Amino acid sequence: MNSTTIPETIMQHEYLTIGQLAAYLGWTPRFIEGLVRGERLPGLEIDSQWKFRRNDVVEWLEKKIQTLDTIRVTELETTMETSLLADGIFRTTRTDRLTSRLPLQGIALDLPLTTKFDVLRELSALAEATGLLLDREYLLTSLVDRESLCSTAIPGGVALCHPRRPIPSVIQRQFLCFLRTAKPIDFGAEDGEGTSAYFLLCATDARSHLHGLARLARILQGGTLSELNSATSAENIQEILAGAEAKIQDRK
């Protein structure tokens, strides 16, 4: 079944069948069954059939997307992109590159922060500086709420921060921010290492959120993170990320 035949509203249902989830994410039912058994994708077996709650799946993806094979991450990204284009949310993939949504005002380097809350507060301030956020305190509360579930930090010294849910009521459109701390801090990464690079992804809907998450995971492959840690200016950060994203799109 083509993913574009699955309406977005279906993801608001309490439980999804494995077929509905597979069509929405662009994966095969067999692959999802393997994730349930091997990677602990949260699901329930009801009357001998697997059922999945939308929010549980999204939260699992947020935490585990960097552990997935590149092919699977690309399938997820492509499926979300196709759906967003079909619904007119994306105009074209060239003009709606994720890195085009990272304004200079949303970038800060080498800040002397020492706690997780300091980082979340500063990310909220950067979001407000972009002019695309309507309620800074609402965003900060949502970021704190999301981190209370589990850390958005992933191995390698980077965190993919975001609100617990898409926040269309307080942002004008999807945007991205980037923050680098002067020293790594304990942000709760599974590898126990400190985190110094932080992205903030704010989206208006679940598909844009998943697409952005998958795109970021691909952008950060290879040596991109090392380049970001060595960047000397906000303009340099933009150039590094735009170059990495262009390479991804050129391979399609």
N, CA and C of each residue as an Amber inpcrd file, in Angstrom:
protein
   756
   0.8480000  -1.1980000   0.0000000   0.0000000   0.0000000   0.0000000
   0.8760000   1.2380000   0.0000000   0.5800000   2.1830000  -0.8370000
   1.3470000   3.4250000  -0.8770000   1.0570000   4.2490000   0.3610000
   2.1290000   4.8590000   0.9580000   1.9560000   5.6000000   2.2060000
   1.0270000   6.7910000   2.0490000   0.9390000   7.3490000   0.8420000
   0.1100000   8.5340000   0.6700000  -1.3710000   8.1980000   0.7310000
  -1.7370000   6.9000000   0.7040000  -3.1330000   6.5310000   0.8370000
  -3.5490000   6.4510000   2.3030000  -2.5850000   6.5820000   3.2050000
  -2.8950000   6.5510000   4.6270000  -3.0330000   7.9870000   5.1250000
  -4.2410000   8.4160000   5.4790000  -4.4160000   9.7970000   5.9220000
  -3.7080000  10.0600000   7.2350000  -3.2700000  11.3010000   7.4130000
  -2.5760000  11.6730000   8.6460000  -3.4500000  11.4400000   9.8720000
  -4.7640000  11.5990000   9.7150000  -5.6530000  11.4430000  10.8670000
  -5.6340000  10.0350000  11.4330000  -5.2290000   9.0620000  10.6320000
  -5.2020000   7.6920000  11.1350000  -4.1880000   7.5500000  12.2640000
  -3.1680000   8.4210000  12.2470000  -2.1520000   8.3400000  13.2790000
  -2.6280000   8.9160000  14.6070000  -3.8260000   9.4500000  14.6480000
  -4.3900000   9.9340000  15.9020000  -5.1730000   8.8410000  16.6110000
  -5.3980000   7.7000000  15.9450000  -6.1410000   6.6130000  16.5510000
  -5.3520000   6.0280000  17.7060000  -6.0560000   5.4550000  18.6590000
  -5.3840000   4.8970000  19.8270000  -4.4340000   3.7720000  19.4420000
  -4.8990000   2.8570000  18.5710000  -4.0440000   1.7460000  18.1690000
  -4.0120000   1.6080000  16.6480000  -2.8130000   1.2950000  16.1270000
  -2.6330000   1.0640000  14.7020000  -2.2820000  -0.3920000  14.4810000
  -2.7540000  -0.9520000  13.3720000  -2.3330000  -2.2930000  13.0050000
  -0.9160000  -2.2260000  12.4530000  -0.2890000  -3.3700000  12.3430000
   1.0720000  -3.3860000  11.8100000   1.0800000  -2.9380000  10.3420000
   0.0070000  -3.2380000   9.6060000  -0.0850000  -2.8030000   8.2170000
  -0.2110000  -1.3020000   8.0990000  -1.0290000  -0.6830000   8.9580000
  -1.1820000   0.7690000   8.9440000   0.1240000   1.4580000   9.3140000
   0.8070000   0.9360000  10.3190000   2.0710000   1.5330000  10.7380000
   3.1360000   1.3770000   9.6600000   3.1890000   0.2130000   9.0340000
   4.1620000  -0.0280000   7.9640000   3.9340000   0.9340000   6.8050000
   2.6840000   1.1270000   6.4080000   2.3770000   2.0340000   5.3010000
   2.7320000   3.4700000   5.6490000   2.4900000   3.8610000   6.8800000
   2.7640000   5.2350000   7.2910000   4.2610000   5.5220000   7.3290000
   5.0540000   4.5730000   7.8230000   6.4930000   4.7920000   7.9740000
   7.2960000   4.4360000   6.7280000   6.6960000   3.6820000   5.8060000
   7.4140000   3.2850000   4.6050000   8.2640000   2.0430000   4.7960000
   7.9550000   1.2460000   5.8150000   8.6730000   0.0120000   6.0970000
   7.7610000  -1.1850000   5.8530000   8.3390000  -2.3650000   5.7710000
   7.5390000  -3.5640000   5.5870000   7.0430000  -4.0740000   6.9400000
   5.9000000  -4.7530000   6.9720000   5.4380000  -5.3610000   8.2250000
   6.4740000  -6.3080000   8.8230000   7.2030000  -6.9940000   7.9710000
   8.2140000  -7.9320000   8.4600000   9.3270000  -7.1990000   9.2100000
   9.7580000  -6.0600000   8.6710000  10.7980000  -5.2890000   9.3410000
  10.3010000  -4.7830000  10.6890000   9.0520000  -4.3170000  10.7470000
   8.4970000  -3.8280000  12.0020000   8.3850000  -4.9590000  13.0190000
   7.9990000  -6.1400000  12.5790000   7.9490000  -7.2910000  13.4860000
   9.3330000  -7.5590000  14.0810000  10.3680000  -7.4100000  13.2520000
  11.7220000  -7.6110000  13.7290000  12.1140000  -6.5670000  14.7660000
  11.6660000  -5.3200000  14.5530000  11.9460000  -4.2720000  15.5250000
  11.2570000  -4.5530000  16.8600000  10.0500000  -5.0550000  16.7830000
   9.3110000  -5.3550000  18.0090000  10.0550000  -6.4120000  18.8320000
  10.5550000  -7.4180000  18.1420000  11.2070000  -8.5290000  18.8490000
  12.6580000  -8.2210000  19.2130000  13.3620000  -7.5360000  18.3230000
  14.7840000  -7.3370000  18.5480000  15.1660000  -5.9820000  19.0990000
  14.4450000  -4.9320000  18.6980000  14.8020000  -3.5750000  19.1060000
  13.8190000  -2.9810000  20.1060000  12.8280000  -3.7990000  20.4800000
  11.8630000  -3.3930000  21.5000000  11.0290000  -2.1920000  21.0930000
  10.6560000  -2.1390000  19.8200000   9.6650000  -1.1530000  19.3920000
   8.3940000  -1.4120000  20.1880000   7.8640000  -0.4200000  20.8890000
   6.7230000  -0.6710000  21.7790000   5.4540000  -1.0350000  21.0200000
   4.9320000  -2.2000000  21.3230000   3.6940000  -2.6680000  20.7120000
   2.9820000  -3.6250000  21.6450000   1.7200000  -3.8610000  21.3680000
   0.9210000  -4.7880000  22.1550000   0.3740000  -5.8770000  21.2550000
   0.3800000  -7.1050000  21.7390000  -0.2050000  -8.2120000  20.9830000
  -1.6150000  -8.4370000  21.5130000  -2.5930000  -8.0580000  20.6950000
  -4.0000000  -8.1520000  21.0630000  -4.6920000  -9.1020000  20.1100000
  -5.2600000 -10.1800000  20.6540000  -5.9320000 -11.1970000  19.8230000
  -5.0040000 -11.6870000  18.7150000  -3.7570000 -11.9480000  19.0880000
  -2.7410000 -12.5010000  18.1850000  -2.3310000 -11.5300000  17.0790000
  -2.6340000 -10.2450000  17.2440000  -2.2240000  -9.2350000  16.2680000
  -1.4970000  -8.0970000  16.9740000  -0.4200000  -7.6000000  16.3150000
   0.3250000  -6.4940000  16.8980000  -0.4370000  -5.1870000  16.6930000
  -0.4960000  -4.3880000  17.7540000  -1.1010000  -3.0610000  17.7010000
  -0.1150000  -2.0570000  18.3040000  -0.1580000  -0.8190000  17.7780000
   0.8290000   0.1800000  18.1680000   0.1570000   1.5200000  18.4480000
   0.6300000   2.1810000  19.4830000   0.1590000   3.5370000  19.7720000
   1.0880000   4.5360000  19.0960000   0.4990000   5.4970000  18.4010000
   1.2610000   6.4730000  17.6260000   2.3370000   7.1600000  18.4510000
   1.9660000   7.7120000  19.6010000   2.9360000   8.4750000  20.3770000
   4.0780000   7.6020000  20.8750000   3.7830000   6.3400000  21.2070000
   4.8370000   5.4290000  21.6550000   5.8470000   5.1870000  20.5350000
   5.3560000   5.0290000  19.3120000   6.2400000   4.7700000  18.1740000
   7.1100000   5.9920000  17.8840000   6.5010000   7.1780000  17.8920000
   7.2600000   8.4000000  17.6240000   8.3440000   8.6000000  18.6860000
   8.0030000   8.3890000  19.9410000   8.9840000   8.5660000  21.0100000
  10.1120000   7.5420000  20.8980000   9.7990000   6.3300000  20.4670000
  10.8490000   5.3220000  20.2570000  11.7730000   5.7380000  19.1150000
  11.1860000   6.2470000  18.0280000  11.9910000   6.6900000  16.8960000
  12.9140000   7.8390000  17.2930000  12.4030000   8.7540000  18.0850000
  13.2150000   9.8820000  18.5250000  14.4640000   9.4220000  19.2570000
  14.3360000   8.3440000  19.9820000  15.4520000   7.8420000  20.7940000
  16.3680000   6.9100000  20.0210000  15.8040000   6.1510000  19.0770000
  16.5510000   5.0630000  18.4520000  16.9050000   5.2810000  16.9860000
  16.5290000   6.4120000  16.4140000  16.6990000   6.5770000  14.9710000
  18.1620000   6.4730000  14.5560000  19.0740000   6.8990000  15.4120000
  20.4930000   6.8290000  15.0560000  21.0190000   5.4000000  15.0360000
  20.2740000   4.4550000  15.6160000  20.7140000   3.0620000  15.6320000
  20.1980000   2.2810000  14.4280000  19.3130000   2.8850000  13.6460000
  18.7280000   2.1980000  12.5040000  19.6830000   2.2220000  11.3130000
  19.5580000   1.2260000  10.4730000  20.3330000   1.1680000   9.2460000
  19.9990000   2.3800000   8.3700000  21.0030000   2.8760000   7.6580000
  20.8150000   4.0550000   6.8040000  19.6820000   3.8540000   5.8090000
  19.5430000   2.6470000   5.2830000  18.4800000   2.3680000   4.3160000
  17.1180000   2.6100000   4.9350000  16.9380000   2.1630000   6.1890000
  15.6430000   2.3140000   6.8510000  15.3540000   3.7820000   7.1750000
  16.3850000   4.5060000   7.5870000  16.1990000   5.9250000   7.8710000
  15.8240000   6.6610000   6.5850000  16.4630000   6.2960000   5.4820000
  16.1600000   6.9190000   4.1890000  14.7330000   6.5920000   3.7580000
  14.2970000   5.3560000   3.9930000  12.9120000   4.9760000   3.6490000
  11.9110000   5.8060000   4.4450000  12.1870000   5.9860000   5.7270000
  11.3020000   6.8020000   6.5630000  11.2620000   8.2420000   6.0610000
  12.4250000   8.8000000   5.7870000  12.5110000  10.1740000   5.2950000
  11.7660000  10.3380000   3.9730000  11.9850000   9.4150000   3.0450000
  11.3620000   9.4980000   1.7270000   9.8470000   9.3900000   1.8110000
   9.3630000   8.4980000   2.6680000   7.9230000   8.3230000   2.8250000
   7.2730000   9.5850000   3.3790000   7.8800000  10.1680000   4.4030000
   7.3430000  11.4040000   4.9660000   7.3890000  12.5310000   3.9330000
   8.4910000  12.6070000   3.2010000   8.6660000  13.6610000   2.1930000
   7.6160000  13.5460000   1.0910000   7.3740000  12.3390000   0.6170000
   6.3790000  12.1130000  -0.4310000   4.9970000  12.5420000   0.0310000
   4.6750000  12.2080000   1.2760000   3.3770000  12.5650000   1.8280000
   3.2370000  14.0710000   1.9930000   4.2930000  14.7280000   2.4640000
   4.2520000  16.1840000   2.6520000   4.1500000  16.9220000   1.3230000
   4.8380000  16.4220000   0.3050000   4.7370000  17.0130000  -1.0310000
   3.3350000  16.8340000  -1.6010000   2.7680000  15.6400000  -1.4230000
   1.4330000  15.3510000  -1.9600000   0.3720000  16.2580000  -1.3470000
   0.5580000  16.6100000  -0.0730000  -0.4210000  17.4490000   0.6190000
  -0.1070000  18.9370000   0.5090000   0.9750000  19.2800000  -0.2080000
   1.3170000  20.6730000  -0.4120000   1.9800000  21.3440000   0.7680000
   2.3700000  20.5630000   1.7850000   3.0630000  21.1410000   2.9410000
   4.4960000  21.4940000   2.5630000   5.1100000  20.6470000   1.7350000
   6.3880000  20.9790000   1.1070000   6.1050000  21.4380000  -0.3170000
   6.7920000  22.4790000  -0.7580000   6.6480000  22.9190000  -2.1460000
   7.4970000  22.0230000  -3.0540000   8.8020000  22.0330000  -2.8000000
   9.7150000  21.0930000  -3.4490000  10.7840000  20.7520000  -2.4290000
  11.4680000  19.6550000  -2.6280000  12.5130000  19.2820000  -1.6800000
  13.7080000  20.2190000  -1.7760000  13.8640000  20.9030000  -2.8830000
  14.9930000  21.8210000  -3.0230000  14.7790000  23.0990000  -2.2200000
  13.5670000  23.6230000  -2.2290000  13.3150000  24.8530000  -1.4880000
  12.9800000  24.5780000  -0.0290000  12.6110000  23.3470000   0.2740000
  12.2340000  23.0190000   1.6500000  13.2780000  22.1570000   2.3390000
  14.5300000  22.3740000   1.9930000  15.5990000  21.6950000   2.7130000
  15.5320000  22.0450000   4.1940000  15.8360000  21.0690000   5.0260000
  15.8000000  21.3120000   6.4650000  16.7630000  22.4230000   6.8570000
  17.9380000  22.4480000   6.2380000  18.9280000  23.4580000   6.6150000
  18.5310000  24.8630000   6.1820000  17.5770000  24.9720000   5.2550000
  17.0900000  26.3050000   4.8920000  16.2190000  26.8780000   5.9960000
  15.8680000  26.0560000   6.9650000  15.0270000  26.4820000   8.0870000
  15.8500000  26.8030000   9.3310000  17.1700000  26.9220000   9.1450000
  18.0710000  27.2720000  10.2430000  18.5940000  28.6920000  10.0390000
  17.9630000  29.6970000  10.6410000  18.4180000  31.0830000  10.4670000
  19.6510000  31.3790000  11.3240000  20.4090000  32.3800000  10.9250000
  21.5940000  32.7580000  11.6930000  21.2410000  33.1190000  13.1370000
  20.0680000  33.7320000  13.3280000  19.6650000  34.1190000  14.6840000
  19.4010000  32.9130000  15.5810000  19.2650000  31.7460000  14.9690000
  18.9960000  30.5350000  15.7390000  20.2440000  29.7240000  16.0400000
  21.4120000  30.3250000  15.9090000  22.6760000  29.6300000  16.1340000
  23.4810000  30.3470000  17.2090000  24.0100000  29.6060000  18.1680000
  24.8780000  30.1660000  19.2070000  26.0080000  29.1870000  19.4780000
  27.2230000  29.7100000  19.6090000  28.3990000  28.8590000  19.7680000
  29.1330000  29.1330000  21.0730000  29.5930000  28.0380000  21.6740000
  30.5020000  28.0620000  22.8270000  29.9550000  28.8460000  24.0170000
  28.6930000  28.5950000  24.3240000  28.0930000  29.2450000  25.4830000
  28.5310000  28.5320000  26.7660000  28.7950000  29.2780000  27.8420000
  29.2690000  28.6790000  29.0970000  28.1240000  28.1250000  29.9460000
  27.4160000  27.1510000  29.4140000  26.2820000  26.5470000  30.1190000
  26.7460000  25.2920000  30.8550000  26.0530000  24.9650000  31.9450000
  26.5160000  23.8400000  32.7680000  25.4400000  22.8140000  33.1030000
  24.1730000  23.1120000  32.8450000  23.0960000  22.1700000  33.1800000
  22.1620000  21.9620000  31.9940000  21.3920000  20.8920000  32.0720000
  20.4180000  20.6090000  31.0180000  19.3940000  21.7310000  30.9090000
  18.9150000  22.2120000  32.0490000  17.9150000  23.2780000  32.0080000
  18.4830000  24.5360000  31.3720000  19.7590000  24.8500000  31.6630000
  20.3980000  26.0020000  31.0260000  20.3240000  25.8850000  29.5020000
  20.6050000  24.6820000  28.9940000  20.5860000  24.4500000  27.5430000
  19.1810000  24.6390000  26.9900000  18.1880000  24.0500000  27.6470000
  16.8150000  24.1500000  27.1620000  16.3230000  25.5950000  27.1960000
  16.6990000  26.3240000  28.2180000  16.3160000  27.7440000  28.3090000
  16.9680000  28.5530000  27.1930000  18.2300000  28.2620000  26.9020000
  18.9250000  28.9990000  25.8500000  18.3800000  28.6290000  24.4680000
  18.0400000  27.3710000  24.2710000  17.4300000  26.9720000  23.0050000
  16.1030000  27.6910000  22.7890000  15.3340000  27.8400000  23.8590000
  14.0630000  28.5690000  23.7640000  14.3070000  30.0290000  23.4010000
  15.3720000  30.6070000  23.9540000  15.7130000  31.9940000  23.6330000
  16.1440000  32.1260000  22.1740000  16.9100000  31.1590000  21.6800000
  17.3040000  31.1690000  20.2720000  16.0790000  31.0590000  19.3700000
  15.1540000  30.1920000  19.7480000  13.9230000  30.0300000  18.9640000
  13.1580000  31.3420000  18.8960000  13.0840000  32.0460000  20.0100000
  12.3950000  33.3380000  20.0310000  13.1140000  34.3500000  19.1470000
  14.4450000  34.2820000  19.1220000  15.2330000  35.2280000  18.3210000
  15.0030000  35.0510000  16.8240000  14.5550000  33.8720000  16.3970000
  14.2930000  33.6520000  14.9730000  13.0680000  34.4260000  14.4960000
  12.2030000  34.8260000  15.4210000  10.9680000  35.5000000  15.0540000
   9.8610000  34.5470000  14.6470000  10.1190000  33.2370000  14.7610000
   9.1440000  32.2330000  14.3330000   8.3940000  31.6080000  15.5080000
   8.7950000  31.9480000  16.7270000   8.1670000  31.3980000  17.9280000
   7.2830000  32.4550000  18.5670000   6.0640000  32.0760000  18.9270000
   5.1080000  33.0190000  19.4920000   5.0400000  32.9700000  21.0120000
   5.5200000  31.8960000  21.6260000   5.4000000  31.7430000  23.0800000
   6.6160000  30.9970000  23.6140000   7.5910000  31.7510000  24.0950000
   8.8500000  31.1740000  24.5690000   8.6500000  30.2600000  25.7780000
   7.8340000  30.6730000  26.7300000   7.6280000  29.8690000  27.9380000
   6.9220000  28.5580000  27.6250000   6.0040000  28.6050000  26.6710000
   5.3100000  27.3780000  26.2540000   6.3130000  26.3770000  25.6870000
   7.2110000  26.8650000  24.8430000   8.2220000  25.9790000  24.2660000
   9.1250000  25.4070000  25.3500000   9.6010000  26.2500000  26.2550000
  10.4880000  25.7710000  27.3090000   9.8100000  24.6940000  28.1440000
   8.5700000  24.9140000  28.5100000   7.8350000  23.9140000  29.2900000
   7.7230000  22.6040000  28.5230000   7.4670000  22.6890000  27.2150000
   7.3370000  21.4940000  26.3880000   8.6720000  20.7590000  26.2580000
   9.7730000  21.5020000  26.1680000  11.0900000  20.8720000  26.0840000
  11.4320000  20.1510000  27.3870000  11.1530000  20.7860000  28.4970000
  11.3990000  20.1610000  29.8000000  10.5450000  18.9050000  29.9490000
   9.2900000  18.9990000  29.5180000   8.3750000  17.8580000  29.5720000
   8.9110000  16.7020000  28.7450000   9.4300000  17.0070000  27.5500000
   9.9800000  15.9400000  26.6910000  11.2020000  15.2930000  27.3300000
  12.0940000  16.0880000  27.8910000  13.3000000  15.5340000  28.4930000
  12.9940000  14.7020000  29.7340000  11.8530000  14.9570000  30.3660000
  11.4810000  14.1800000  31.5540000  11.1390000  12.7370000  31.1980000
  10.7710000  12.4970000  29.9320000  10.4750000  11.1310000  29.4790000
  11.7610000  10.3400000  29.3440000  12.7010000  10.8740000  28.6060000
  14.0390000  10.3170000  28.4340000  14.8540000  11.3580000  27.6760000
  16.1430000  11.2960000  27.8170000  16.9960000  12.3080000  27.2030000
  16.9600000  12.2140000  25.6840000  17.0290000  13.3700000  25.0350000
  17.1280000  13.4040000  23.5730000  18.5880000  13.3690000  23.1150000
  19.5150000  13.2440000  24.0760000  20.9270000  13.1050000  23.7190000
  21.1840000  11.7170000  23.1600000  22.0350000  11.6390000  22.1460000
  22.3960000  10.3630000  21.5400000  23.9120000  10.2280000  21.5890000
  24.4210000   9.0150000  21.5000000  25.8740000   8.8250000  21.5510000
  26.5960000   9.6630000  20.4950000  27.7460000  10.1820000  20.8830000
  28.5190000  10.9970000  19.9620000  28.6020000  12.4510000  20.3540000
  27.9030000  12.8260000  21.4490000  28.0020000  14.1980000  21.9220000
  27.0130000  15.1660000  21.3250000  25.8730000  14.6680000  20.8300000
  24.8700000  15.5300000  20.2060000  23.4850000  15.1940000  20.7530000
  22.6150000  16.1800000  20.8150000  21.2280000  15.9800000  21.2390000
  20.2950000  16.5610000  20.1830000  19.2080000  15.8350000  19.9080000
  18.1930000  16.2780000  18.9480000  16.9650000  16.7040000  19.7460000
  17.0010000  17.9000000  20.2930000  15.9490000  18.3780000  21.1870000
  14.7000000  18.7740000  20.4000000  13.5600000  18.6360000  21.0500000
  12.2950000  18.9950000  20.4130000  11.1930000  18.9590000  21.4570000
  10.0760000  19.6240000  21.2120000   8.9310000  19.5240000  22.1170000
   8.3910000  18.0980000  22.1450000   7.6190000  17.7970000  23.1630000
   7.0570000  16.4470000  23.2610000   6.0860000  16.1590000  22.1290000
   5.3980000  17.1760000  21.6690000   4.4610000  17.0440000  20.5490000
   4.7070000  18.2060000  19.5840000   4.3120000  18.0850000  18.3090000
   4.3400000  19.2510000  17.4110000   3.5520000  20.4030000  18.0290000
   3.9960000  21.6340000  17.7830000   3.3950000  22.8020000  18.4500000
   2.9280000  23.8450000  17.4190000   1.9650000  23.4900000  16.5790000
   1.5300000  24.4070000  15.5160000   0.9210000  25.7030000  16.0410000
   0.4190000  25.6960000  17.2690000  -0.2520000  26.8910000  17.7900000
   0.7200000  27.9930000  18.1980000   2.0160000  27.6670000  18.3660000
   2.9460000  28.6870000  18.8610000   4.1400000  28.9190000  17.9380000
   4.1530000  28.2880000  16.7580000   5.2100000  28.5740000  15.7900000
   4.5880000  28.9230000  14.4360000   5.3030000  29.7560000  13.6810000
   4.7740000  30.1720000  12.3830000   5.0260000  29.1260000  11.3040000
   6.1250000  28.3930000  11.4230000   6.4440000  27.3000000  10.5150000
   7.5560000  26.4720000  11.1440000   7.8600000  25.3420000  10.5330000
   8.9370000  24.5100000  11.0370000  10.2630000  25.2730000  11.0110000
  11.0810000  25.1000000  12.0510000  12.4000000  25.7190000  12.0500000
  13.3700000  24.8920000  12.8780000  14.6330000  25.2480000  12.7300000
  15.7290000  24.5310000  13.3680000  16.6400000  25.5410000  14.0510000
  17.1690000  25.1760000  15.2210000  18.1820000  25.9720000  15.9010000
  19.3730000  25.0710000  16.2360000  20.5150000  25.7010000  16.4550000
  21.7200000  24.9450000  16.8210000  22.4780000  25.6840000  17.9040000
  22.8870000  24.9460000  18.9150000  23.6340000  25.5130000  20.0300000
  24.8270000  24.6110000  20.3330000  25.9660000  25.2310000  20.6160000
  27.1490000  24.4810000  21.0460000  27.6440000  25.0550000  22.3660000
  27.8610000  24.1910000  23.3420000  28.3480000  24.6500000  24.6370000
  29.8690000  24.6750000  24.6500000  30.4040000  25.5110000  25.5240000
  31.8560000  25.6480000  25.6130000  32.5000000  24.3280000  26.0520000
  31.8100000  23.6010000  26.9350000  32.2850000  22.3050000  27.4030000
  31.1220000  21.3130000  27.3860000  31.4110000  20.0290000  27.1920000
  30.3420000  19.0340000  27.2400000  29.6950000  19.0010000  28.6240000
  28.3820000  18.7750000  28.6500000  27.6810000  18.6490000  29.9220000
  26.9170000  17.3370000  29.9480000  26.5200000  16.9240000  31.1390000
  25.7520000  15.6950000  31.2970000  24.3170000  15.9580000  30.8620000
  23.9470000  15.3970000  29.7040000  22.5990000  15.5890000  29.1750000
  21.8130000  14.2820000  29.1670000  22.4390000  13.2210000  29.7140000
  21.7340000  11.9460000  29.8370000  21.8920000  10.9920000  28.6780000
  22.9610000  11.1330000  27.8910000  23.1790000  10.2130000  26.7660000
  23.4120000   8.7850000  27.2720000  22.9680000   7.8050000  26.4870000
  23.0770000   6.4110000  26.8940000  24.5180000   5.9500000  27.0510000
  25.4600000   6.5720000  26.3180000  26.8590000   6.1590000  26.4250000
  27.5610000   6.7820000  27.6310000  26.8440000   7.6220000  28.3860000
  27.4030000   8.2210000  29.5840000  28.3450000   9.3750000  29.3290000
  28.5430000   9.7210000  28.0680000  29.4460000  10.8080000  27.7140000
  28.7120000  12.1520000  27.7150000  29.4750000  13.2240000  27.8290000
  28.8880000  14.5530000  27.8180000  28.4200000  14.9670000  26.4240000
  27.5720000  15.9800000  26.3850000  27.0020000  16.4860000  25.1280000
  27.3560000  17.9590000  24.9730000  27.7600000  18.3340000  23.7750000
  28.1180000  19.7400000  23.5390000  27.4150000  20.3500000  22.3250000
  26.8160000  19.5300000  21.4620000  26.1170000  20.0300000  20.2700000
  24.6260000  19.7260000  20.4020000  23.8050000  20.7540000  20.2010000
  22.3620000  20.6090000  20.4200000  21.5800000  21.1970000  19.2450000
  20.7050000  20.3870000  18.6910000  19.7540000  20.8650000  17.7000000
  18.4010000  21.0250000  18.3740000  17.6470000  22.0120000  17.9460000
  16.2530000  22.1520000  18.3530000  15.4040000  22.0850000  17.0940000
  14.5310000  21.0980000  17.0300000  13.6370000  20.9170000  15.8910000
  12.2040000  21.1940000  16.3390000  11.5860000  22.2120000  15.7480000
  10.1930000  22.5480000  16.0520000   9.3670000  22.3740000  14.7850000
   8.3210000  21.5720000  14.8570000   7.5060000  21.2550000  13.6860000
   6.0380000  21.5110000  13.9670000   5.2770000  21.6600000  12.8840000
   3.8410000  21.9290000  13.0090000   3.0010000  20.6640000  12.9510000
   3.5960000  19.5390000  12.5270000   2.8390000  18.2990000  12.3970000
   3.7780000  17.1050000  12.5470000   3.2000000  15.9260000  12.7670000
   3.9970000  14.7330000  13.0500000   4.8590000  14.3190000  11.8680000
   4.3400000  14.4610000  10.6500000   5.1220000  14.0440000   9.4790000
   6.3460000  14.9310000   9.2840000   6.1890000  16.2380000   9.4370000
   7.3300000  17.1500000   9.3200000   8.3530000  16.8590000  10.4090000
   7.8610000  16.5100000  11.5900000   8.7650000  16.1750000  12.6970000
   9.5800000  14.9310000  12.3690000   8.9260000  13.8750000  11.9080000
   9.6290000  12.6360000  11.5840000  10.5780000  12.8270000  10.4000000
  10.1400000  13.6020000   9.4120000  11.0190000  13.8810000   8.2760000
  12.2650000  14.6250000   8.7400000  12.0920000  15.6450000   9.5790000
  13.2280000  16.3990000  10.0790000  14.1600000  15.5490000  10.9190000
  13.5940000  14.6780000  11.7200000  14.3890000  13.7870000  12.5590000
  15.2320000  12.8460000  11.7060000  14.6040000  12.2600000  10.6850000
  15.3200000  11.3400000   9.8000000  16.3890000  12.0810000   8.9960000
  16.0650000  13.2680000   8.5150000  17.0290000  14.0420000   7.7420000
  18.2320000  14.4250000   8.6090000  17.9850000  14.8480000   9.8420000
  19.0900000  15.1840000  10.7340000  19.9860000  13.9800000  11.0010000
  19.3580000  12.8190000  11.2080000  20.1390000  11.6030000  11.4530000
  21.0750000  11.3200000  10.2910000  20.6050000  11.5440000   9.0650000
  21.4410000  11.3120000   7.8820000  22.5070000  12.3920000   7.7330000
  22.1490000  13.6300000   7.9960000  23.1040000  14.7290000   7.8940000
  24.2900000  14.5160000   8.8340000  24.0220000  13.9750000  10.0160000
  25.0600000  13.8310000  11.0280000  25.9510000  12.6120000  10.8280000
  25.6520000  11.8080000   9.8210000  26.5180000  10.6700000   9.5330000
  27.8460000  11.1600000   8.9640000  28.8540000  10.3190000   9.0720000
  30.1600000  10.6950000   8.5380000  30.8490000  11.6860000   9.4610000
  31.4990000  12.6830000   8.8870000  32.2790000  13.6230000   9.6750000
  31.6010000  14.9380000   9.9650000  30.2880000  15.0170000   9.7420000
  29.6000000  16.2950000   9.9160000  29.7020000  16.8220000  11.3400000
  29.5050000  15.9580000  12.3250000  29.5320000  16.4190000  13.7120000
  30.9010000  16.9660000  14.0860000  31.9510000  16.3220000  13.6190000
  33.3010000  16.8110000  13.8820000  33.4970000  18.2080000  13.2890000
  32.9680000  18.4200000  12.0980000  33.0550000  19.7390000  11.4680000
  32.2820000  20.7890000  12.2590000  31.1190000  20.4090000  12.7640000
  30.3150000  21.3380000  13.5580000  31.0420000  21.7300000  14.8460000
  31.7460000  20.7830000  15.4310000  32.4720000  21.0610000  16.6700000
  33.6690000  21.9770000  16.4380000  34.1260000  22.0380000  15.1860000
  35.2850000  22.8740000  14.8570000  34.8960000  24.2040000  14.2120000
  33.6150000  24.3980000  13.9250000  33.1580000  25.6160000  13.2480000
  33.4290000  26.8480000  14.0960000  33.7090000  27.9530000  13.4330000
  34.0770000  29.1800000  14.1430000  33.0270000  30.2790000  14.0710000
  31.9560000  30.0540000  13.3150000  30.9350000  31.0960000  13.1900000
  29.5870000  30.4730000  12.8430000  28.5370000  31.2630000  13.0300000
  27.1950000  30.7990000  12.6780000  27.0940000  30.5300000  11.1800000
  27.7400000  31.3830000  10.3860000  27.7290000  31.1880000   8.9370000
  28.3990000  29.8630000   8.5740000  29.4570000  29.5300000   9.2810000
  30.1680000  28.2800000   9.0470000  29.2820000  27.0810000   9.3580000
  28.4990000  27.1880000  10.4370000  27.5600000  26.1200000  10.7980000
  26.5530000  25.9130000   9.6680000  25.9920000  26.9990000   9.1580000
  25.0430000  26.9000000   8.0500000  25.6700000  26.2180000   6.8360000
  26.8870000  26.6080000   6.4990000  27.5680000  26.0500000   5.3320000
  27.8090000  24.5470000   5.4840000  28.2440000  24.1270000   6.6590000
  28.5310000  22.7120000   6.9050000  27.2630000  21.8740000   6.7610000
  26.1890000  22.3210000   7.3970000  24.9410000  21.5640000   7.3590000
  24.3150000  21.5710000   5.9690000  24.3450000  22.7180000   5.3000000
  23.7930000  22.8020000   3.9430000  24.5710000  21.9060000   2.9900000
  25.8950000  21.8770000   3.1340000  26.7110000  21.0230000   2.2770000
  26.4210000  19.5500000   2.5020000  26.2520000  19.1620000   3.7740000
  25.9530000  17.7630000   4.0820000  24.5800000  17.3700000   3.5500000
  23.6070000  18.2800000   3.6460000  22.2640000  17.9740000   3.1550000
  22.2420000  17.9010000   1.6320000  22.9960000  18.7600000   0.9730000
  23.0560000  18.7320000  -0.4920000  23.6140000  17.3980000  -0.9850000
  24.6090000  16.8680000  -0.2950000  25.1760000  15.5730000  -0.6840000
  24.1340000  14.4660000  -0.5710000  23.3160000  14.5300000   0.4750000
  22.2430000  13.5410000   0.6650000  21.2740000  13.5970000  -0.5080000
  20.8530000  14.7980000  -0.8600000  19.8600000  14.9380000  -1.9270000
  20.4460000  14.5660000  -3.2850000  21.7210000  14.8270000  -3.4780000
  22.3570000  14.4760000  -4.7470000  22.4340000  12.9600000  -4.9460000
  22.3900000  12.2200000  -3.8580000  22.4700000  10.7500000  -3.9550000
  21.1220000  10.1370000  -4.2550000  20.0460000  10.9130000  -4.2160000
  18.7110000  10.3500000  -4.4640000  18.5220000  10.0510000  -5.9420000
